Amino acid sequence: MTRVAIVVDGTLPAGQGANVAACLAVGLGAGVPALAGQPLCDATGFGSLSSSPLPIAVLCGDAASFERLMLRLAQPRPADAHCVLFPRYAQAIHTAEEYRQRHAGSAHAREPMLGLALAGPSAWVRRLTGALPLLR
């Protein structure tokens, strides 16, 4: 069974935390098509996309928990496990190309994070995030 969790820096103001979570969710949806919205149409013909077919736990992290998560994510992971990062440096970047270049030149195991998203086997996601509280 697949599980999805998003971890957001609990010190961020609510709006910034919501933005980080939204960016991470879009990244997962783009990289894991099974999580992406499916086309819907209501009885009047109004079209939209569905939300995630799986529940997404939004959890609260701090610098120490992100450091532990990143060190554990640097280890081999299941083939069907996915990770999306939102490093602190991403706040100052405004183009996808600049982000890709910065990402390629960074060592993320020790990079400060504002958030990360995980999708994969339930046991793997739980093992990584089980001790983290819900974001409130």
N, C-alpha and C positions, 0 to 999 in steps of 0.2 A: 504494500500500500504506500502511496506517495503522501508525504507530509510537506507542508510549506510553512516557513517561519521567516518573519522579517524582524531584525533587531535594529533598534534606533537608539542613538545616544540620548539618554534621558535628561541631559542638561540642555538640550536644544529647546528654544521656544516652540510652542505648539505648531505654528505655521511652518517653521523650518523642518520640524520633525515629520509633519505630514508630507512636505515636499520630498524629503529623503525617502520616506516609505513609498510614495507614488512612483518616484524614479526607479526604485528597486523593483517594484511590482511590474512596471513596464518592461524592465530588463528581463525578468523571469518569463513574462508572457511572450516576449520576442524570441527568447532562447529555448523555451520549452513549449512548443505549440499546443500541447494538451492543456496548458493552463490559460491559453488565450481565449478571449471571448468568441462565441459562435454567433453568426447572424440570427437575429430573431425578427419576427414580424407579429404585431398584435392584430386583433380582429378588424381594426380599421385600416390596416396596411401600414401603420407607423413602424418603421424599421429602426432597430438598434442592435447593439452587441450585448451578449450576456456578460455577467461578471464571472469571476473565477468559479470553476466547477468544484473547487476544493476550498475548505475554510483556510484562512490565512491568519495565523497567530502573529500579532504585532507585539513584540517584546521590548523590554527596556534594558539597555546595556550601559556600561560605563567604561572608562579607559582600560581598566584591568580586565573586564570580561571580554572586550574586543581583542585585547592582546592575547588572551588565552584562546579565543576562537580562531584567530589568525594563525597562531602556532599550530593548532590542531588541524586547520584546513590545509596547511602546507604539507601534511602527511598524505599518503595515498588514500583516495576515497573511492567509494563504489562507482562503477561505470555510469549508473543512472542518477548520480548525485550532481547537482548544479549549484553554483554560487555566483552571486552578483555582489560587487563591492561598491561602496560609496565612500571613498577616502576623503579625508578632510580637505585635501588640495582641490577636490572637484568643485568646491564652492566658488572658487575664483576662476573657473574655466567656463568659457561660453560657446565653444565649438566642439563638435564631435571629434574632429581631426586633432585638435590640441589635446583633448582628453586621451585619445588613443596613443599619441606620442608620449605624453606624460606617464600614462599607465605602463607602456612598454619599457620606459626607463626607470621605473620604480621597483623596489623590493617590498612587496606588500605585507609580508609576514610581520614587519615592524613598523609599518606605516599607520599613523593614527586614522581611525575610521569613525565616520558619523553614522554608518549603517551598513548592514549586509543582509542579503536574502539567501535562503537555502531552500531547495526543493530536492527531494529524494526519498529514499527508503525511510519509513517512519523511525526505525531504530536508530539510524544515523542522525537524523535531524534531532530526535529526542536526546540522544547522547550528547550532542553539542549544545543544545539550548534548554534542556530540562530544568536547570536551576535558575533560569532567568525569569523575572516577574513580567506580567503583562504591562505594556505601556499604558499609563493612565493620564 
